[in-house]
Amino acid sequence: MPNFIYPRLFAIKTIQSAPKSLLGHNSQNNPTDRVVSFQYLNKKKMKSKHQLFILTLLFLFCSISCNTPQVAEISGEGATVFTNINVVPMNNSEVLENQTVIIRNGKIEKISAAEEIKIGDGATLIDGKGKYLMPGISEMHAHIPIAREGNDSLVKETLLLYLSGGITLIRGMLGNPYHLELRKAVAEGNILGPRIYTSSPSMNGNSVTSVQEAIDKTSQYQKDGYDFLKIHPGIQLEVFDQLVKTAREVGIPFSGHVPVAVGVDRAIDFKYASIDHLDGYVDGLVPKVDGFDPSAGGLFGMNFANEADENLIPDLVKRTKEAGVWIVPTQSLLVRWIAPISGIEMVNEPGMQYMPPRTLFQWRQAKDQMAEDNAQNVDRNQKYIDLRNAILKEMENQEVGLLLGSDAPQISNVPGYSIHHEIDAMLEAGVSPFAVLESGTANPARFFDQEGTFGTVVEGADADLLLLNSNPLEDPKVLRQHEGVMVQGKWLSRAWLDEELTKIENKYKE
């Protein structure tokens, strides 16, 4: 480094310290004074160029160290660590690239840029290079079997099937006292399965036939600890009025179907927690002229497809939004029910090999009967699906809360597989990829008032996660080919899940 730099830098900083006898009173305007001052500094202050060289090195060192990221060393004991992973947090549409995610004690302990963390010995490392980490999926319209005579093998198989599909939360829609114990066993880690929310037993026209029965059962189910009431068809309006009044008094929400006597307009006014299947919505688009029979709608209003007025969709959706009612469309359920495929084709689809043969036989018969019944109504049925698609798209436009649910296991719906049919159906309806993913991640947490607990990849949240090979925000269909699932901090690799699925398949081959 040239020698002349050091005195020049030093002179600029210290020129005012030269004695006035040398600088004179008008030193700033006297060129001779400037030369004198420079000579003075060279002689009096620069005794050693070595001193200034050290100062320069210190300055450069401070500049570099201030701009270098600090590396934090974190203990690896008891931790599972995703390294070099791209994080899809789902609290927004961003992707955090090249992150380290530390899991410990079932929680997301730390998320940080990979270069800022050094992991100590003892950690289980999962290489995330080129992969994506997102929240596990919620199946918001699920069904759970019950143990029969102490045999819970079918229950455990069903829970595993949900997990194998990337599902880390299920909302059971036909509750039983057994499910209360199952919910606890899963939460405590005694049974492997997704997080469970469970409805009450069915509240329908046969189980709740009087005002007093509505009071008694609503109150009892709340005391029993069910998460919400499941509404089925057939309840009369007077009885339903009392059910809603009691539910509000004791503090238990209600969800599910819309009884014909209630109708979608009243259901919205009653502020269902969620309306499932879009039940009542096509009915609600039919002008109420003299002679209108609301009971003639058939399956979720399918018979009204040709009478429905699409111009009424925006207002119906607006009232849904204003009432804060959430929607679980189960769109794929209807799409697949009326699809022109035979029962034999359906039961040979991927995933069917994990269902009991008796169930497959029943599904095959039911599907063939549906195909026969729908053969004369192909145009009407397509109009019906088009109406539902339009309702769903308008709901996204008006930011109605959507929840991902497929109604598994129902006809043709294998747990863990049908949720991906639902993703396909919502995309085909025109719902954006982010909104589809949000309906199965962040939105369920909001619905249950559990933001920050699950549904997003953030520090402090429960470690319910899904590892993918590509970006789900670009194509949610990639969720089908995940690399593994984490539930309550327990890592389930794709290889391990496949081994367990093979055991189920072999069992039903025997």
Secondary structure in CASP SS format (residue, H / E / C, confidence):
PFRMAT SS
TARGET T0000
AUTHOR 0000-0000-0000
METHOD secondary structure of the structure
MODEL  1
M C 1.00
P C 1.00
N C 1.00
F C 1.00
I H 1.00
Y H 1.00
P H 1.00
R H 1.00
L H 1.00
F H 1.00
A H 1.00
I H 1.00
K H 1.00
T H 1.00
I H 1.00
Q H 1.00
S H 1.00
A C 1.00
P C 1.00
K H 1.00
S H 1.00
L H 1.00
L H 1.00
G C 1.00
H C 1.00
N C 1.00
S H 1.00
Q H 1.00
N H 1.00
N C 1.00
P H 1.00
T H 1.00
D H 1.00
R H 1.00
V H 1.00
V H 1.00
S H 1.00
F H 1.00
Q H 1.00
Y H 1.00
L H 1.00
N H 1.00
K H 1.00
K H 1.00
K C 1.00
M C 1.00
K C 1.00
S C 1.00
K H 1.00
H H 1.00
Q H 1.00
L H 1.00
F H 1.00
I H 1.00
L H 1.00
T H 1.00
L H 1.00
L H 1.00
F H 1.00
L H 1.00
F H 1.00
C H 1.00
S H 1.00
I H 1.00
S H 1.00
C H 1.00
N C 1.00
T C 1.00
P C 1.00
Q C 1.00
V C 1.00
A E 1.00
E E 1.00
I E 1.00
S C 1.00
G C 1.00
E C 1.00
G C 1.00
A E 1.00
T E 1.00
V E 1.00
F E 1.00
T E 1.00
N E 1.00
I E 1.00
N E 1.00
V E 1.00
V C 1.00
P C 1.00
M C 1.00
N C 1.00
N C 1.00
S C 1.00
E C 1.00
V C 1.00
L E 1.00
E E 1.00
N E 1.00
Q E 1.00
T E 1.00
V E 1.00
I E 1.00
I E 1.00
R E 1.00
N C 1.00
G C 1.00
K E 1.00
I E 1.00
E E 1.00
K E 1.00
I E 1.00
S E 1.00
A E 1.00
A H 1.00
E H 1.00
E H 1.00
I E 1.00
K E 1.00
I E 1.00
G C 1.00
D C 1.00
G C 1.00
A C 1.00
T E 1.00
L E 1.00
I E 1.00
D E 1.00
G C 1.00
K C 1.00
G C 1.00
K C 1.00
Y E 1.00
L E 1.00
M E 1.00
P E 1.00
G C 1.00
I E 1.00
S E 1.00
E E 1.00
M E 1.00
H E 1.00
A E 1.00
H C 1.00
I C 1.00
P C 1.00
I C 1.00
A C 1.00
R E 1.00
E C 1.00
G C 1.00
N E 1.00
D C 1.00
S H 1.00
L H 1.00
V H 1.00
K H 1.00
E H 1.00
T H 1.00
L H 1.00
L H 1.00
L H 1.00
Y H 1.00
L H 1.00
S H 1.00
G C 1.00
G C 1.00
I E 1.00
T E 1.00
L E 1.00
I E 1.00
R E 1.00
G E 1.00
M C 1.00
L C 1.00
G C 1.00
N C 1.00
P H 1.00
Y H 1.00
H H 1.00
L H 1.00
E H 1.00
L H 1.00
R H 1.00
K H 1.00
A H 1.00
V H 1.00
A H 1.00
E C 1.00
G C 1.00
N C 1.00
I C 1.00
L C 1.00
G C 1.00
P C 1.00
R E 1.00
I E 1.00
Y E 1.00
T E 1.00
S E 1.00
S E 1.00
P E 1.00
S E 1.00
M E 1.00
N C 1.00
G C 1.00
N C 1.00
S C 1.00
V C 1.00
T C 1.00
S C 1.00
V H 1.00
Q H 1.00
E H 1.00
A H 1.00
I H 1.00
D H 1.00
K H 1.00
T H 1.00
S H 1.00
Q H 1.00
Y H 1.00
Q H 1.00
K H 1.00
D H 1.00
G C 1.00
Y C 1.00
D C 1.00
F E 1.00
L E 1.00
K E 1.00
I E 1.00
H C 1.00
P C 1.00
G C 1.00
I C 1.00
Q C 1.00
L H 1.00
E H 1.00
V H 1.00
F H 1.00
D H 1.00
Q H 1.00
L H 1.00
V H 1.00
K H 1.00
T H 1.00
A H 1.00
R H 1.00
E H 1.00
V H 1.00
G C 1.00
I C 1.00
P C 1.00
F E 1.00
S E 1.00
G E 1.00
H C 1.00
V C 1.00
P C 1.00
V C 1.00
A C 1.00
V C 1.00
G H 1.00
V H 1.00
D H 1.00
R H 1.00
A H 1.00
I H 1.00
D H 1.00
F H 1.00
K C 1.00
Y C 1.00
A C 1.00
S E 1.00
I E 1.00
D E 1.00
H C 1.00
L C 1.00
D C 1.00
G C 1.00
Y C 1.00
V C 1.00
D H 1.00
G H 1.00
L H 1.00
V C 1.00
P C 1.00
K C 1.00
V C 1.00
D C 1.00
G C 1.00
F C 1.00
D C 1.00
P H 1.00
S H 1.00
A H 1.00
G C 1.00
G C 1.00
L H 1.00
F H 1.00
G H 1.00
M H 1.00
N H 1.00
F H 1.00
A C 1.00
N C 1.00
E C 1.00
A C 1.00
D C 1.00
E H 1.00
N H 1.00
L H 1.00
I H 1.00
P H 1.00
D H 1.00
L H 1.00
V H 1.00
K H 1.00
R H 1.00
T H 1.00
K H 1.00
E H 1.00
A H 1.00
G C 1.00
V C 1.00
W E 1.00
I E 1.00
V E 1.00
P C 1.00
T C 1.00
Q H 1.00
S H 1.00
L H 1.00
L H 1.00
V H 1.00
R H 1.00
W H 1.00
I H 1.00
A C 1.00
P C 1.00
I C 1.00
S C 1.00
G H 1.00
I H 1.00
E H 1.00
M H 1.00
V C 1.00
N C 1.00
E C 1.00
P C 1.00
G C 1.00
M H 1.00
Q H 1.00
Y H 1.00
M C 1.00
P C 1.00
P H 1.00
R H 1.00
T H 1.00
L H 1.00
F H 1.00
Q H 1.00
W H 1.00
R H 1.00
Q H 1.00
A H 1.00
K H 1.00
D H 1.00
Q H 1.00
M H 1.00
A H 1.00
E H 1.00
D H 1.00
N H 1.00
A C 1.00
Q C 1.00
N C 1.00
V H 1.00
D H 1.00
R H 1.00
N H 1.00
Q H 1.00
K H 1.00
Y H 1.00
I H 1.00
D H 1.00
L H 1.00
R H 1.00
N H 1.00
A H 1.00
I H 1.00
L H 1.00
K H 1.00
E H 1.00
M H 1.00
E H 1.00
N H 1.00
Q C 1.00
E C 1.00
V C 1.00
G C 1.00
L E 1.00
L C 1.00
L C 1.00
G C 1.00
S C 1.00
D C 1.00
A E 1.00
P C 1.00
Q C 1.00
I C 1.00
S C 1.00
N C 1.00
V C 1.00
P C 1.00
G C 1.00
Y C 1.00
S H 1.00
I H 1.00
H H 1.00
H H 1.00
E H 1.00
I H 1.00
D H 1.00
A H 1.00
M H 1.00
L H 1.00
E H 1.00
A C 1.00
G C 1.00
V C 1.00
S C 1.00
P H 1.00
F H 1.00
A H 1.00
V H 1.00
L H 1.00
E H 1.00
S H 1.00
G C 1.00
T C 1.00
A H 1.00
N H 1.00
P H 1.00
A H 1.00
R H 1.00
F H 1.00
F C 1.00
D C 1.00
Q C 1.00
E E 1.00
G C 1.00
T C 1.00
F E 1.00
G C 1.00
T C 1.00
V C 1.00
V C 1.00
E C 1.00
G C 1.00
A C 1.00
D E 1.00
A C 1.00
D C 1.00
L E 1.00
L E 1.00
L E 1.00
L E 1.00
N C 1.00
S C 1.00
N C 1.00
P C 1.00
L C 1.00
E C 1.00
D C 1.00
P H 1.00
K H 1.00
V H 1.00
L H 1.00
R H 1.00
Q H 1.00
H C 1.00
E C 1.00
G E 1.00
V E 1.00
M E 1.00
V E 1.00
Q C 1.00
G C 1.00
K E 1.00
W E 1.00
L E 1.00
S E 1.00
R H 1.00
A H 1.00
W H 1.00
L H 1.00
D H 1.00
E H 1.00
E H 1.00
L H 1.00
T H 1.00
K H 1.00
I H 1.00
E H 1.00
N H 1.00
K H 1.00
Y H 1.00
K H 1.00
E C 1.00
END
